[in-house]
Amino acid sequence: MESQSQSITYQNTDLISHLPENLIHNILSFLPLRSIVATSTLSKYWVHIWKPLWIYNTRIDFNEEFTTSMKKNQYVQALNKLLDLHIQQKIKIFRHFFCPRDRYSSHLSRWIEFATQKQVEHLHLDMSGRVNHLESPDDDHRWWWIEKFRMPNCIFYCQSLSSLYLSCCILNPPQDFKGLRSLKEVVLEGVSIQGEKLSQVISGSPLLERLCISYCDSMGSVKLEHPRLKRLTFENCLDVEEVELRTPNLRNFQFVGGVSDKPNFRDISSLDDASLMLRTPDEADFQSLVWDNFMSKLSLVRSLAVVVRSTHPAAGKRRSRSMFWCFKERRLSSLAAGSVYHFFLV
């Protein structure tokens, strides 16, 4: 009878609440932010127990699950309260998924200022809503029409930045911009930036090793000159007149664009691996365009993949075919449709 009574008492006891507070914090540290904050509704004891874990947190990740778990106005209020509680002087990561529109732009500017004041090292700002989850290449044009957020100037003075991811924003460095001396990685998706301004950001980042530019617009002529850059992706950018590369340490280059685009390869002497996906109508001079604009300048590359995407004149649908470039004969040979062919030069 006594053992049965002890069993009932044992089952009704809140054992977790009786654990040492530092052990509870350790358990909570394995949970996503949304779940940590939700513990405040368990009882009076739990109202404040999660706060020490948050206020000293150096990895702030408002992921998609957290963002979509509530309405926008509720999310904005919750985020403002959370950031007001935070007292750690420096943070390593600030990741944020939120499409502000005009209504919440001032709040987003404040959150970015918070991150830069905390000397953030890795800043990831996805402002695309759902546009970054495209289901098919035919939806690529949606990048051009989404409303874009104007990035505040504080980001250009954040010398602690090591990596930067931005989507669906307008990037315009101020006149007194002197570079980002710690920046090693930049990813821009759906960003409006002039080629001159992009060159200014790149040349002002002496440690930069990786650059990815996708679905960007308003670029015009782009000059990418950098002695340390090792990986470059240039994909489906709009309003590009010319791309000039002076990147003597570039190892990997991925290009997606029109076959009539004219990358100017000034110095790519260290390039080992290149991947080209070229869009073209069915033109008679297609082979000469590929040679003049691309292949003649990539003859020293060790590994090369070429995919051609053309528009079918009857159905108006895109089709892909892989091509093998024969350097001796300066011509393309068709391979199996839909595959990517890699070959090595020795």
C-alpha positions in Angstrom: 0.0 0.0 0.0 2.8 2.3 0.9 4.7 1.6 -2.4 1.5 2.3 -4.3 1.1 5.7 -2.6 4.7 6.5 -3.4 4.1 5.5 -7.0 1.1 7.9 -7.3 3.1 10.7 -5.7 6.0 10.1 -8.0 3.8 10.2 -11.1 2.2 13.5 -10.1 5.5 15.3 -9.3 7.0 17.8 -11.7 10.5 16.3 -11.7 12.0 18.6 -14.3 11.2 21.7 -12.4 13.1 20.3 -9.4 16.3 19.9 -11.5 19.1 22.4 -11.0 18.6 25.5 -13.1 21.9 25.1 -15.0 20.8 21.6 -16.0 17.4 22.9 -17.2 19.2 25.5 -19.2 21.4 22.8 -20.7 18.3 20.7 -21.7 16.6 23.8 -23.2 19.7 24.6 -25.3 19.0 21.6 -27.5 15.5 23.0 -28.4 14.6 25.4 -31.2 13.9 29.0 -30.1 10.2 28.7 -30.6 10.0 25.7 -28.1 12.3 27.5 -25.6 10.0 30.6 -25.5 6.9 28.3 -25.3 8.1 26.9 -21.9 7.1 30.2 -20.3 3.5 29.2 -20.5 3.9 25.9 -18.5 3.7 27.5 -15.0 4.7 30.5 -12.9 8.1 28.8 -12.3 8.8 28.6 -16.0 7.8 32.2 -16.9 11.4 33.5 -16.5 13.6 30.4 -16.4 14.4 30.4 -20.1 15.5 34.1 -20.1 19.1 33.6 -18.9 19.5 31.1 -21.8 18.3 33.8 -24.3 19.9 37.0 -23.0 23.5 35.5 -23.3 22.8 33.6 -26.5 25.4 34.2 -29.2 23.6 32.3 -32.0 20.3 34.0 -32.8 18.4 32.0 -35.4 14.8 33.1 -36.2 14.3 30.3 -38.7 11.4 29.7 -41.0 9.5 27.6 -38.4 9.7 30.4 -35.9 8.7 33.0 -38.4 5.6 31.2 -39.8 4.4 30.1 -36.4 2.4 33.3 -35.8 0.9 36.3 -37.7 3.2 39.0 -38.9 2.2 41.6 -36.3 2.5 39.1 -33.5 5.9 38.0 -34.8 7.1 41.6 -34.9 6.0 42.3 -31.4 7.6 39.1 -30.1 10.9 39.7 -31.9 11.1 43.3 -30.5 10.6 42.0 -27.0 13.2 39.2 -27.4 15.8 41.6 -28.7 15.2 44.1 -25.9 16.0 41.3 -23.4 19.3 40.3 -25.0 22.3 41.7 -23.2 25.2 39.7 -24.7 27.7 42.2 -26.2 28.8 40.1 -29.2 27.0 37.5 -31.3 28.3 35.0 -33.8 25.2 34.3 -35.9 22.1 36.3 -36.8 19.7 34.5 -39.1 16.4 35.9 -40.1 13.6 34.9 -42.5 11.1 37.6 -42.9 9.5 39.5 -45.8 8.8 43.0 -44.4 7.0 44.9 -47.1 6.7 48.6 -46.4 4.7 48.2 -43.2 7.5 46.5 -41.3 10.6 48.0 -42.9 11.5 50.2 -39.9 11.4 47.1 -37.6 13.7 45.1 -39.9 16.1 48.1 -40.1 16.1 48.1 -36.3 16.8 44.3 -36.1 19.7 44.7 -38.6 21.1 47.6 -36.5 20.9 45.3 -33.4 23.0 42.7 -35.1 25.6 45.1 -36.4 25.9 46.7 -33.0 26.5 43.3 -31.5 29.4 42.8 -33.9 27.8 39.9 -35.6 30.1 37.6 -37.6 27.6 35.7 -39.8 24.6 37.6 -41.0 21.9 35.8 -43.0 18.9 37.9 -44.0 16.3 36.2 -46.2 13.6 38.7 -47.2 12.2 36.8 -50.1 9.1 35.3 -48.4 8.6 32.0 -50.3 10.2 33.1 -53.5 13.4 31.3 -52.6 11.5 27.9 -52.8 10.9 27.9 -56.6 9.5 24.7 -57.8 10.7 25.0 -61.4 13.0 27.2 -63.6 9.9 28.7 -65.3 9.3 30.7 -62.1 12.7 32.4 -62.2 11.1 35.7 -63.2 9.3 36.0 -59.9 12.6 37.3 -58.4 12.3 40.5 -60.5 8.8 41.5 -59.3 9.0 41.0 -55.5 9.1 44.1 -53.4 12.6 44.8 -52.2 13.9 46.1 -48.9 16.5 48.9 -48.9 19.4 47.8 -46.8 20.4 50.3 -44.0 23.9 51.7 -44.1 24.9 50.2 -40.8 25.7 46.9 -42.6 28.5 48.6 -44.5 30.3 49.6 -41.3 30.2 46.2 -39.6 33.8 45.2 -39.6 33.1 42.0 -37.7 31.3 40.4 -40.6 32.8 37.2 -41.9 29.9 35.9 -44.0 26.9 37.7 -45.5 23.8 36.3 -47.1 21.2 38.8 -48.5 18.1 38.3 -50.6 15.5 40.6 -52.1 17.0 43.9 -51.1 18.5 47.0 -52.6 22.2 47.3 -51.8 23.8 50.8 -52.1 27.1 51.4 -50.2 27.5 55.0 -49.0 30.2 57.3 -50.4 32.4 56.9 -47.4 32.3 53.1 -47.6 35.9 51.8 -46.9 35.3 48.0 -47.2 34.7 45.1 -44.9 38.1 43.8 -43.8 36.9 40.5 -42.2 34.4 39.4 -44.9 35.2 36.0 -46.4 31.9 34.9 -48.0 29.1 36.8 -49.8 25.9 35.4 -51.2 23.5 37.8 -53.0 20.1 36.5 -54.3 17.6 38.8 -56.0 19.5 41.9 -54.9 19.4 45.2 -56.8 22.9 46.6 -57.0 24.9 48.5 -59.6 28.0 46.9 -61.0 30.2 49.7 -59.8 28.8 49.3 -56.3 29.3 45.6 -56.3 32.9 46.0 -57.5 33.4 48.5 -54.6 32.1 45.9 -52.1 34.3 43.1 -53.5 37.5 45.1 -53.8 36.9 46.5 -50.3 36.9 42.9 -48.8 40.5 41.8 -48.8 39.8 38.3 -47.3 36.9 37.4 -49.7 37.1 33.8 -50.9 33.6 32.9 -52.1 31.1 35.1 -54.0 27.7 33.9 -55.3 25.5 36.3 -57.3 22.1 35.0 -58.4 19.0 36.7 -59.9 20.5 40.1 -59.2 19.6 43.1 -61.4 20.5 46.7 -62.3 24.2 45.6 -62.6 25.3 46.9 -66.0 29.0 46.4 -66.4 30.6 44.3 -63.6 34.3 44.2 -62.8 35.3 41.6 -60.4 38.9 42.0 -59.4 40.2 40.2 -56.4 43.5 38.4 -55.6 42.1 35.9 -53.1 38.7 34.9 -54.6 38.5 31.1 -55.0 34.9 30.3 -55.8 32.5 32.3 -58.0 28.9 31.7 -59.0 27.2 34.1 -61.5 23.6 33.0 -62.1 20.7 34.4 -64.1 21.4 38.1 -63.5 19.4 40.8 -65.3 20.6 43.9 -67.1 24.2 42.7 -67.4 26.3 44.3 -70.1 29.7 42.7 -69.4 31.4 40.7 -66.7 35.2 41.2 -66.3 37.1 38.8 -64.2 40.6 39.5 -62.8 40.8 36.6 -60.3 44.2 34.9 -60.5 43.4 32.5 -57.6 39.9 31.5 -58.7 39.5 27.7 -58.5 35.8 27.1 -59.1 33.5 29.0 -61.5 29.8 28.4 -62.1 28.0 30.4 -64.8 24.3 30.4 -65.7 23.2 32.8 -68.3 22.7 33.6 -72.0 25.2 32.3 -74.6 25.4 35.8 -76.0 26.6 37.2 -72.7 30.3 38.1 -72.8 32.3 37.3 -69.7 35.7 39.0 -70.1 38.2 36.5 -68.6 41.2 38.8 -67.9 43.0 36.5 -65.5 41.7 33.1 -64.4 45.0 31.3 -64.5 44.3 29.1 -61.5 40.9 27.9 -62.5 40.5 24.1 -62.0 36.7 23.5 -62.2 34.1 25.3 -64.4 30.4 24.6 -64.9 28.4 26.4 -67.6 24.6 26.3 -68.1 23.9 28.4 -71.2 20.5 29.6 -72.5 20.2 30.0 -76.3 17.7 30.1 -79.1 18.3 27.6 -81.9 20.7 29.8 -83.8 23.0 28.8 -86.7 26.0 30.6 -85.2 25.5 29.0 -81.8 28.8 27.0 -81.9 30.8 30.1 -82.8 29.2 32.1 -79.9 30.1 29.3 -77.4 33.7 29.3 -78.7 34.2 33.1 -78.8 32.5 33.9 -75.5 33.4 30.9 -73.4 35.4 27.9 -74.5 38.4 29.7 -76.1 39.0 31.3 -72.7 38.6 28.1 -70.7 40.9 25.8 -72.5 43.2 25.4 -69.5 40.5 24.3 -67.2 41.0 20.8 -65.8 37.3 19.9 -65.2 34.4 21.3 -67.3 30.7 20.7 -67.5 28.5 22.3 -70.1 24.7 22.3 -70.3 22.7 24.0 -73.0 19.1 25.1 -72.4 17.3 26.1 -75.5 13.7 27.2 -76.3 11.7 24.8 -78.5 10.4 26.8 -81.4 7.1 25.0 -81.6 6.1 24.2 -78.0 7.8 27.2 -76.5 9.1 25.1 -73.6 12.6 24.8 -72.3 14.6 21.8 -73.0 18.1 20.9 -71.8 20.8 19.0 -73.5 24.4 18.3 -72.4 27.2 19.1 -74.7 30.8 17.9 -75.0 33.3 20.4 -76.2 36.0 19.1 -78.5 38.9 21.6 -78.2 40.8 20.2 -81.1 37.9 20.6 -83.5 36.3 23.6 -81.7 32.8 22.2 -81.8 30.1 20.9 -79.5 28.8 17.3 -79.7 25.4 16.4 -78.3 25.1 13.9 -75.5 22.2 12.3 -73.7 19.4 14.8 -73.1 19.0 16.0 -69.5 22.4 14.8 -68.3 25.5 16.9 -67.3 28.7 15.8 -68.8 32.0 16.3 -67.0 35.4 15.8 -68.6 38.9 16.4 -67.5 41.8 18.0 -69.4 45.3 16.8 -68.9 
